Amino acid sequence: MSSLLLDRLLLTSINVKHRLESLLNLCRIYEHPSWKNDDQYEEFYRFYGPDHSDIEELEVSIVSISSLIENLQHEQDIDEDYQPFPDYPLCKNGWTLKEIEQLEKEKCLNLNIINQIGLHTLNQCYEELNEKQSSSTTKFNNEHLTSHDLNHLNTTSLSSIPNSCISCDTNKNLLDLPTELLLQIFSLISPFELIINVAPTCRYFANLILNYGFSHIDLSKIVSVFDVTHLLSYLTHLRSITFINWENEVSILTWAIWFDRIAKTTSKLHTIRFQNIHICPILICFIVEYFPHCLQTIIFDYQQHKGYEKFDLILSLLADKTIQLKCITASYQLGITNFGILQLVKNLNIIVELNLLYIEAINDETVKVLCDKHNSYLEILKIDGAQLTDKALEYIDYCRKMKSIMIEFCTNMTGSNFHIFQNFYNLKELCLSKLTTVPLESFQLLFNGKHIFEHLIILKLGECHLIDDDCVRSIIKMCPRLIDFTCTWAYCLTDDSFNEIVIRCHHLRRLSLVGCHQIYGQILHDVPEKYFHDIEYLNFEQCNQIEDDLLVKLYKRKKSISIINYYGTSVDDDDDDDDDERNF
């Protein structure tokens, strides 16, 4: 039995196998020796990779993709008139020959998919609401949906709705309007209302909304793997997609079918994001195969459960000269070494954004290779600075298009060349964390009055113990457009500089002064009536001189402010009640 879909899956799987074999050969060349009995050598080599476990992982992946290739070749060779097991599952997700054939024959949209998206949308909205409220409301899921909750979706009637709605008694109805006018009307309705109330009315509306109304979609386990596949066939304007909480439940055949659907439906997908997904080498190879000319951004979010521990292989497989990938986020991932990072920065054509926080393998050599090749493109760089020295900043200085710089755990930097940051005229965000050893002179050098950071709106200085009031005054003067300012564990700060922040930072919306224990904050009595009109967030954790009563009264005057008190908890209505009880 041969079909176009099977042919594409087979060809892509063969290409994936070749990619894995090429990386396997490369890993064998650069494999470092094992030092099982010497902790010193193990500490040294863990940053450089690859090691024997990486090779074993690739060998297992090659066996898996080879098995899929054999199954697909077998099904391709079977005579169409003789299919002994058309309903036999081909993978753990239950795909059968009959279901794969049906994908190619699909003509019209099954409106039950709209039900699933509606449930998914309701679940997302409820979870977002729960995140904003600090109550112990029971989490919303499928089990909590009653028949009454589903009345507005009209599940029973959806399957029998014809391709056109029943006309009203008048001569005209919505279906008679031109498509362009309908889309204009839909643009005035929220996506939530469109998918919950409008799309289920008829296939015509459902098709229009899916085809033109969805540029981004989140897909989680609330939708079955089969419904995901059908849905992806209609999202012709899809620009970005997020896969959420599938963990290790999606087979490699399912990933291939999903990506095949997307690639066949749209050529405009530019962003893929994974949240709590088991990321394996085969999955990455499929992405490179299916989206070489459109994919520009890939994001691997922090794993809530045990993360994939061979992420070096993922970076190495993304490092392909044939793809247009420009923005990579893989912060807080396990198993990344200098080998994987170097493969990435050496082989990608253009890197505009690189986010690799909490990955200690990045050293000065890596930064040099990155900046030598991508200095004409790099705009956003967020990396771990545990292995970096002041030399790394000299390499970064070549990237004059930089808009955002974040270097965490800068324990080996002295800040002697912090003036380099003045060379980035488009800089909007500067974050330097763990600056426990950087002297005050380095900050004075950075904000020395010779350069005004006209576009800087976010400044975060973490654990900068030696910053004093004079330095903060210089920051306020040199950074007139700050919206977000963080200065934590600056023991020398007093109300003198805090008052300057409140009075002069007219655009500030977020302020974090964790651990600044010499601030009393009496000027907060004049917020928001006189100062800080636009403030949205204040963090005074571990600021033991600021009284709780002062923060509670501020919250009463403007409850839209999120305020963190000394204990690291939010000031809210409960604090109002506690205060009243104490007064009583």
C-alpha positions, -999 to +999 in steps of 0.1 A: +000+000+000+015+032-011+003+068-006+018+102-009+019+106+029+037+072+034+062+081+007+069+115+025+072+098+059+096+072+045+118+097+027+120+120+057+128+091+081+157+080+058+171+115+059+168+116+096+188+084+099+215+099+078+216+130+101+219+109+132+247+087+116+267+119+107+265+132+142+274+098+156+306+098+135+314+133+147+309+124+183+332+094+180+359+117+167+356+142+195+347+118+223+367+125+255+381+097+276+363+085+307+378+093+340+357+073+364+381+074+393+393+109+391+369+137+402+393+164+390+393+152+354+356+145+355+349+181+366+372+194+338+357+172+310+321+176+318+321+210+301+336+197+268+318+165+258+307+144+240+311+114+262+302+077+258+266+082+269+260+106+241+272+080+216+249+054+232+219+078+229+226+083+192+229+045+187+195+040+203+180+067+182+193+052+150+178+018+160+144+035+166+143+053+133+156+022+114+127+003+129+102+029+117+118+029+082+114-009+080+078-007+090+070+021+065+089+002+037+069-029+045+036-011+043+046+006+011+054-027-005+020-043+004-004-047-024-034-023-020-058-052-026-042-072+001-039-054+035-041-082+061-039-058+091-052-024+082-062-017+118-030-029+134-013-001+155+020+010+141+031+029+172+022+034+209-002+062+199-023+038+179-018+050+143-030+024+118-028+021+080-065+028+078-061+061+098-031+072+078-050+066+045-079+086+059-057+116+064-050+118+026-088+115+019-100+140+044-122+166+026-142+186+051-137+198+086-151+176+114-168+200+137-160+178+167-125+192+165-140+226+173-154+211+205-119+200+215-104+234+208-132+250+227-125+229+257-088+235+254-094+273+252-116+272+282-090+253+302-063+278+292-083+308+302-092+292+335-055+284+342-044+319+334-071+332+357-059+309+385-023+321+380-034+357+386-054+348+417-037+335+448-067+315+459-069+277+463-095+272+435-097+237+422-078+233+389-102+231+359-099+200+337-121+178+316-135+159+346-150+191+360-170+199+329-206+190+333-232+186+306-245+221+316-211+235+310-211+222+275-246+234+265-233+264+245-211+241+224-241+220+213-221+188+209-249+167+197-260+190+169-225+198+157-220+165+138-252+170+119-248+206+108-248+209+070-222+229+051-243+260+052-265+274+079-303+275+076-313+308+062-333+333+081-367+344+069-350+374+053-334+372+019-299+378+033-279+363+061-242+363+072-233+335+048-242+358+019-216+383+028-182+384+010-154+365+027-134+397+032-163+414+050-168+383+072-131+383+082-134+420+090-163+413+113-145+384+129-115+406+135-137+427+159-145+396+180-121+381+206-104+348+196-121+332+227-156+342+215-148+331+179-138+296+189-164+291+216-195+307+201-190+314+164-169+285+150-193+257+161-223+272+142-213+258+108-184+243+088-180+275+067-174+297+098-152+270+114-130+269+082-127+307+080-118+310+117-092+282+116-077+292+083-075+330+090-080+334+128-051+313+142-016+326+138-006+309+171-020+278+189-011+259+221-015+221+219-017+201+251-030+166+261-066+179+264-067+173+226-060+138+214-031+131+190-056+123+162-076+155+167-043+175+167-035+159+134-068+168+118-067+203+133-033+210+119-046+205+084-067+237+086-043+262+102-031+278+069-020+311+086-002+294+115+030+313+125+039+298+159+029+267+178+035+255+214+034+218+224+026+215+261+028+187+287+030+158+262+061+146+281+071+112+266+037+103+253+042+111+216+057+085+193+082+094+166+057+085+140+032+109+155+057+137+155+065+130+118+028+130+109+022+162+129+051+181+112+041+167+078+006+182+083+020+216+093+045+217+064+018+207+039-007+233+053+015+263+057+049+276+048+048+304+073+056+287+106+084+306+122+083+296+159+081+263+177+080+261+215+082+230+238+069+230+274+074+197+293+081+177+262+106+148+260+130+162+234+148+135+216+173+136+187+148+122+162+123+149+170+149+176+162+159+159+130+122+159+119+120+197+126+151+203+105+137+182+077+103+197+075+109+234+082+143+243+068+131+275+049+106+290+074+115+281+110+134+310+127+128+305+164+129+275+186+123+276+224+128+248+249+112+258+282+124+246+316+112+210+323+091+207+354+098+170+354+131+153+348+147+171+318+163+154+288+199+149+298+215+148+264+208+183+252+242+185+236+229+163+208+199+187+203+221+217+198+244+198+175+215+186+153+200+221+151+234+233+139+226+228+102+236+252+074+204+244+054+180+259+079+170+295+086+170+292+124+181+325+140+167+325+176+174+297+201+164+294+237+175+263+257+180+277+292+181+254+322+186+223+301+208+194+312+238+179+294+249+209+274+287+211+270+310+233+250+310+208+222+272+213+215+274+250+218+303+253+195+286+231+169+256+254+171+274+287+167+298+274+140+272+259+117+242+281+118+243+308+092+228+336+113+222+339+151+201+369+161+191+357+196+208+331+219+195+323+253+215+297+272+211+307+309+222+283+337+245+264+314+280+266+329+298+252+298+300+286+280+336+300+282+355+328+266+364+306+236+327+300+228+319+337+231+347+345+207+335+320+181+300+333+185+309+370+181+334+365+153+309+348+131+276+365+141+287+400+152+267+416+123+235+399+134+235+392+171+209+414+190+200+393+221+225+374+242+216+358+275+242+334+289+257+319+320+288+338+331+302+313+355+332+304+332+335+339+316+361+365+323+365+402+313+379+389+280+344+378+270+331+413+271+359+424+246+345+398+221+309+409+227+320+445+220+321+436+183+284+430+182+272+466+179+236+457+170+231+443+206+197+452+221+196+429+251+225+415+272+221+392+302+251+375+319+243+356+351+268+343+377+296+367+367+318+356+395+351+358+375+345+393+361+360+423+377+341+448+356+372+466+345+358+470+310+321+476+318+324+508+297+320+485+267+283+485+273+282+522+263+291+512+228+257+495+222+236+525+212+204+504+207+207+486+241+173+482+257+180+456+283+211+450+305+212+423+332+243+414+352+238+389+380+260+376+408+283+406+408+295+400+444+332+407+436+328+436+412+341+468+428+322+501+430+346+517+405+333+494+378+298+506+381+310+542+383+329+535+350+297+522+334+275+552+345+302+578+344+282+606+328+298+603+294+271+583+278+233+585+282+215+551+276+186+566+257+169+533+249+176+513+280+143+504+297+154+473+317+184+473+341+190+444+365+220+443+387+219+412+409+238+408+441+258+440+436+268+445+472+289+476+467+266+499+448+259+531+468+236+561+467+258+581+445+260+553+420+222+550+419+219+587+413+242+583+383+221+554+370+190+575+372+206+603+354+222+582+326+191+559+322+162+583+319+137+559+303+139+530+328+107+509+331+122+480+350+150+484+376+165+457+398+193+463+423+195+435+449+216+431+480+231+465+477+237+470+514+248+507+511+216+520+496+195+543+518+164+564+516+185+591+499+188+571+467+154+554+470+137+588+472+156+598+440+142+567+423+106+574+433+108+611+424+127+611+392+120+577+375+087+588+359+084+558+336+092+531+361+067+503+363+087+476+381+112+480+410+130+453+429+153+462+459+157+428+475+179+428+506+184+466+508+181+468+546+188+505+550+157+517+532+127+528+553+105+539+524+085+567+540+081+584+506+057+555+497+031+575+516+030+598+485+026+569+461+007+568+437-010+602+443+022+622+439+049+598+425+051+565+408+018+569+389+025+540+366+041+516+390+029+480+387+054+459+408+074+466+440+097+439+456+110+447+491+118+411+501+144+410+530+141+448+534+136+446+571+132+484+578+101+488+556+070+483+578+042+460+566+016+486+575+032+510+550+029+485+522-006+475+532-018+511+531-001+516+497-019+485+484-053+498+497-047+531+477-038+513+445-047+476+444-034+472+409+001+472+423+017+439+430+038+443+462+062+418+478+069+422+515+099+413+537+088+377+538+086+373+500+048+371+500+023+393+482+005+421+499-032+415+492-067+417+507-058+392+534-034+417+547-062+442+549-082+418+571-053+410+593-046+447+598-083+453+608-082+424+633-050+438+649-066+472+652-098+457+667 
